[in-house]
Amino acid sequence: MPTPVAAIDIRRDLVGLLPKLRRFAVTLTGDLAEADELVQSICQRGIAKFHLWNNDGRLESWLYTMARHQWVDETRRHRLRPATKGSALEQGELAAPGTHTNPVEANEAHQMVTSLPEGLASVFLLVDVEGHSYKQTADILGIPLSMVTSRLSNARLRLATQGHSRSPRRF
């Protein structure tokens, strides 16, 4: 039996979105193994529920929202302990392709972003790394638009403060 065209398209599109989905999953879970499990589950659910996507907006936004909902549901269901963020940091998994040339600087940037308090890293990633609008980010995370602006401002301020405290003094 031939595979429907829509299923072929979603599978092709999912392959291209895997790095973005993984980065987002790491901001939710703080752990690479848990992030990979979440991404795998979202890919399976995305294929199975593709018929529910109304083709309104970006596919990745729909998948991010699905990932967030699933992570919240799993966290509630299993009462997971807070994830350790070190494993994702040490491997530098949050970098968007081509954003850093120096691995040491990239690793430090990853540590800075994932060291942000819960909620701030996801907002920062979606807006400043992935390029989503504030409205799209609010929809993905299921929070008010005002909370996106507040969290993003807070994240940027914290990152700027961390950056200044780590950078060498210049005369």
N, C-alpha and C positions, 0 to 999 in steps of 0.2 A: 504494500500500500504506500503510495507516495506521501511524502511529508508536505503539509500545507505550506504555502509560500510565507505566511505570517510567521510560522515557527522558524523557518530558515532565516528570515530577516532578524528576528529577535536573537537568535543564536549568534549570528554574525555581529550584531550590534553589541551583544554582551561581551564578546571577546575584546572588542575595542574599549569597553568601559571597565574591564577588570581592574586596571591599575587605580582608577578613580574610586571604584567601589571598595577596593581594599584599603585605600587611604582613609576613606570615610569610616569604614568598619573599625579601623585601628583607633580613630578618635572616639568611637563609641565604647569599644571594649578595652582598649589600652594594652591588649595582648595579641601577638601575631597569630597564635594558634586559634584563639577564639575568633579573631577577625576573619581568618581563612574559613572557618566553619560557617560563620555568618554569611560570607560572600557566596560560598557554595550553596547554602540554603536559599539565599535570595535569587541566585541564578536559576535554581530549580523552580522556585515559586514564580519567578518572572516568566519563565517559559510556560508553566502550567496555567498561569493567570493572564497571559498576554492579551487574551480576548477582552479582558476587563479594562485595559488601558484605552482611554478615549482618544488617544492620539492628539491630545491637547497639551501643549508644553513639551518639555524635554523628557525623553525616556529616562535619562539618568535621574531626574528629579523624582519621577515615579518610583524608581528602584531605591533611591536614597530614603524616601518616605517609608517604603516597605521595610527596608533594613532597620530603620529607627523603630518602627512599630514592633517588629519581631524581636529586636534586642530588649525593648522595654518589657514585652510579654515574657520573654525567657528569663529576664532578671527577676521579675515578680514571681514567676512560677518556681524558679529554682532558688530564689533568695541567694543569688551569687554574691560572693565576697567581692569587694572592690578589686578590680584587675590591677596587676602590676604593670606599670607603663614602661619599665626598663627594657623588656625584651624587644619592644617595637623601636625604642629609641636607639638601642645599641646597634640595630641593623639598619637604621636610617630609612625606614619604610614610608615615610610621609612625603618624600620629595616628589614633586611633579617632575616628569622627565625633562631634562635639560635646564633645570632651574639653578643648579649649582655646579661649579666646575671643581671646587676643592672639596674632597670627601670629609675633611676635618670640619670645615665650615658647615657643610650640609648636615653632618651628625649633630653639631651644636645647635643648628636651627631646629632639627627634629626634637632635640631634647627640650628646647625652649617652648615649642608649640605644645608638645604632649605633656609638659609640666604644668600647663594651664589648668585651673580648676575645671571640674566637670561642666560641660555645656559651652565653655568658652572655646575650646579647641575645635569643636564641630562647626561652630559659627564662623570662626576664623578660616578654617579650611574651605568651607563652602563659598564664602564671599571672596576672600583674598587669594586663595590658591586656585579654586575651581571656577571662579568668575560668575557665580550665581548672583542674581539680584537679591536685595534685602527681602523682597516679597517672596521670591522662590525659596529662599532660606527659611523664612517664617513658615511657609507651607510645608516644606520638607520636615522641619523639626517640630511642627505643631505648636508653635509659640506665637505670641503677638508680635507684630512688626516692631513695636517699641522695644520689646525685649531683645530682638535681633540687634537693633542699633545700640542698645545699652551693653549687651554682651560683647559686641564687636569693638566698641570703644574701650571697654574694660580690657579685652584681650590685647588690643593694640597698645594700650598704655602699659600693661604688664610686660609685654614683649619689648617695648622701647626701654623700659626701666631695666630689664634684664640685659639687654644689649649694651646699655651704657655702663652697667656695672661690670661687664665682662670685657669691654673693649679697652685696649691699652690707651693710656693718656698720650695725647699728642701736643707737642709744644710748638 
